């Protein structure tokens, strides 16, 4: 049987598959693969080539609205300085060059164009790529919640006008705590009202944010007060588990949030070897269900990894059934993102 998939009326792809009424009918079949976590830091041809190698049908491209000069705001500078010097990692050999920490953060931002010459991150950039390849890319914009109310409203209007499907939020590099930031609450309200999906960074981040204390605002527990007021569909990127020093550092908090709020989903990007271990797979299955776990690669920023590798981790996971692999690799994301299957 041939299945066709479409998003908002746009034909995306066709795939040969079987009816999926039983586990046996999934055996050895990958129905559709959707990568919900891709950064457009390489050229579009390089991203598409990697998708083709990995058998990825559709990728979510993520914007990033952040401003390194926000670190000079007194309240932000004070918070990150105190957290840095309170950490046992502040004088770790790996971080001796991170003094003063605010200057290190700025250098980290400013180095990106040198590392990724094809870097794209503006909402308009993302919309352009999604419009050029509507059968391969879905666009998520971004809004910096540290700016004033007028700026945030303008960015939300922009996201609507550009027809972006969701919003990427990064409490680390956007320097905000969701429980304390009124603009983030407004973003959640907008997403709930307008059917936009939030992809929300949880866990540590590269560079300075490998220090867990500097990534504290990305602990999923801080989302609870906001989600008690608003119910946007929200994906916890990395399932609270990415950390070079403490893998799985906020897994408990992520799953607890998911148990309390059914609108909370999870992606396994940058933490796949931890998440697809026997113990963690069983915890996810029992606590929130495999139907809320999504494949994401974090391509191309995870050293030593790519889309093809991350797909392989899931396909070769002995603790998942074939049906569950199909759910994670694409069917869950297709349902969440409104990608319709027509038989």
Secondary structure, DSSP 8 states (H G I E B T S, - for coil): -EEEEEETTEEEEEEE----SSGGGGTT-----EEEEEE--S-HHHHHHHHHHHT--EEEEE-----GGGGGSHHHHHHHHHHHHHSTTTTSGGGGGG-SHHHHHHHHHHHHHHH-TT---SHHHHHHHHHHTTTTEEEEEE--TTS-HHHHHHHHHHHHHTT--EEEE-TTTTT--TTT-HHHHHHHHHHHHHT-EEEEE-S--SGGGGSGGGGGGG-GGGGHHHHTT---EEEEEGGG---SSSTTTTHHHHHHHHHH-TTEEEE-TT-HHHHTSHHHHHHHHHHT-GGGEE----BTSSTT--HHHHHHHHHT-TTS-HHHHHIIIIIHHHHHTTEEEE-
